[in-house]
Amino acid sequence: MAPHPLINELAPEFSIPDVNGKMFKFPPEEQGVRVKKPIALFFYPEAGTFGCTREACQFRDALVEKEIFKRTDVQVIGISPDPVSKQKKFAESQNLNYPVLSDERHIAYQAFHIGRSLLGFTDARTTFVIDSEGIIRDSLSATINYNTHVRFVTKALEKLEPQHSAEFLSKTQDADAAHSDDPLSSQTREELGRVANVVGG
C-alpha cells in the first residue's frame, strides 16, 4: 500500500466547530502562536457506534495512563462527520478529555485526503501523527481494526520522543542563555553575593 501523500508534508490548516459550536482552528494556537507539541489527529466514522466509542475511549485512557503520551504532552484531537449536537453528547457521555470536532461538510476530511472505506459505505478510520513542527510523520488507515490506532500512535510517539526532547532542551538552554545575559539578573546575583559575604562575615 502506497504511503499517504501528506507524509513529511506540513499539516493542512482548517477550522471546524467543536462540541460547543465554537470554531476550532487547526493546527491549535495559543494567543495567536501555534502550539509546539506532537498531535495525534484521528478521524472516526460515526460517534456512538461500538468501534468508534472504543477507539475514542482508548485515546482518553492513553492520555492518563500511557507514559509516552504524558512525556511528549501529545495533543489528541478526534474528528467525525457527525453534527455538533451528536458530538457533544458523545464526548460528554464518554468523558472524553480532548477536543472532538464536527466536520459535516468534510472540510478536514478533504484537506487530509480521507477517502471512503468498506466499499464506500463509510468514511475511512484514519489517524495521523504530527510532530511539534507541524509535519505529518505517519498515518494509519484501518477502519475495522479500531484497536490498533492507539498502539500506532504509541509507537510513532516513541520514534518522535528524541526529537521532542532535543527541542525542549534547546529551548531551555536558550532561555538560560537569555537569562544569564540579562543585566538586571547579573546585578541581582552580585547583590545577593554581597549579602552572603556580609552574613558570612
N, C-alpha and C positions, 0 to 999 in steps of 0.2 A: 504494500500500500504506500502510495506517494506521501511524503511529508506535507503537512498543512502549508499552504502558500504564504502564510504570515509568519512562519518560524524565522527567528532572527530579524524580524522587522519591528518597527515601533508600533505599539498597540494603537489601534484606531481610537479616535475620540467620539463620544456620543453623549447625549443627555436624554434620559427617560425617567419616568416617575418611580419613586419608592413606594412603600406601603402606605404612606400618608399623603400620597399625591404630590409630594414635593419633588421638583426636578433634581435628579442626581447626575452630576457631571462626572464623566469618566474620561481619563484617569482621575481619581479622587484628588481634591485640593483642600488645603487649609490656609485661610487668609490669602487666597489667590496664588498659592505656591503648591505645585504638585507634591503630593506626599511620596517620599522616597522610601518605600518598603515593598517587599515582594507582594504580589497579588495572585490569588487563586480565583479565577473567574469561571464559574460553572453555569452552563446552560442546561436546564432540565425541561422535559416536555410539558408536564402538567402538574400544578400544585395539588396536593391532596391525594394523588394516586399512591399506591403502595411503594413502588420503586423510588419515586421522587421524594416521598416522605422519608424513606430510609436513607437516601443519599443526603438530603438536607440535614437530617439529624446526625449523620456521621460527621459531617463538616462541623456542626455545632459542637459535638463532643470532642473532636480533634483539637479545636481551639483551646479547650480547657485541659485536655488530658495528654496530648502529644507534645513532648518537649521540643521537637523541631519546629512545631507551629509557634510555640511560645518564644523560643530563642530568636527566630527570624522575624517575629512580630508580623507575620503574614496577614494581609487583609483578604478575607474571604468575601466574595460577592456572588449571589445567586440571581439568575435571570430566567424567566419563562414568559410565554405569550399571554399568561393569564391577566385579567383586569386587576386594577388596584385593589378593589374590594376583596377579591378572592385571595390575592397575595397577602393582604393584611390579616385576614382570618387564618391563613396557613401559617404565617410567621408567628402570630400570637399563640395559636393552638399548640405549636411545636416549640415555643420559647426559643426561637432562632436568635442567635446573638451576633448577627452580621447583617449587612444590607441585603434586602430582597427587592428586586426591581421588576416592574411590569413593562413588557415590550410587545404590546398588542399589535403595533404596526411593523414589528420585526426590524426596527432600526438597528439595534445592536447585532441581531442575527445576520443581517446583510453585511454590516461592517466587518464582522468576524467570519464571514463566508460559511455560516452554519447552514447545512442543507437538510434534506429530509431523510428519514430512516424508515425501516420496516416497510419497504415497498411504497414509500411515500405517505404512509398513514400518520406519521408523527414527525415532529422536529427531532433532529439528532441530539442525543445527550452528549455534550461536548464540554471538556474542561481545558482551560489554558492556564499555564503558569508564566507569569510575567515578572521579570526581575525588577530591582529597585530603580533602574534607569528607564523603565518603561518598555523594555524589549521583550517580545514574546519568545520564551526559551523552549517551550514544549507544549504539546497538546495531545489530548486523548479523546477519541470518539468511540463510545461504547454504550449504545442505547439500552441493551438488555442487561448487561452486567453493571448495574448501578453500584455494586460493592467495590469495584476496582478504582473508582475515582479518587477517594481519599488516599488510597495506597499509592496511586500515581503521583499525587501532589506531594506526599511524604518523601518519595524517592527524588522528585525534582528539587524539593527544598534542600535535601541533603547535598545535592550537587551544587546548589547556589550558595549554601551557607558560607563556604570560604570566601566567596566574592563579597557577600553581605558583611562578613566580619572585617574584611580588609577595608571596606568603605567606611565602616563605623570607626575603626582605628584611625584611619586617615583624618576623619572629621574631628576626632578627639584631639589628635596631635595638632591639627590646625588651630583648634580652639585654645589649646595650651600655649601655642606659639604666640597667638594674638594676645593672650592674657599676659604673657611674660613681657611683651613689647609695650604694654600699657603703662605710661609714665606714672599714673596715679597708683597703679598696683606696685610699681617699684618703690615709690615714695612710702606707701603703706608698709611695705616689707622693711624699709630702713627704719621707720618709726618704731615698728614692733621690735626690731633688733636693739634699738637704743633702750627701749623699756625693759627688755630682757636683761641688758647689761646693768641697768640701774638696780633692778630687783636682785640680780645675782651678786652685785657688789654690796 
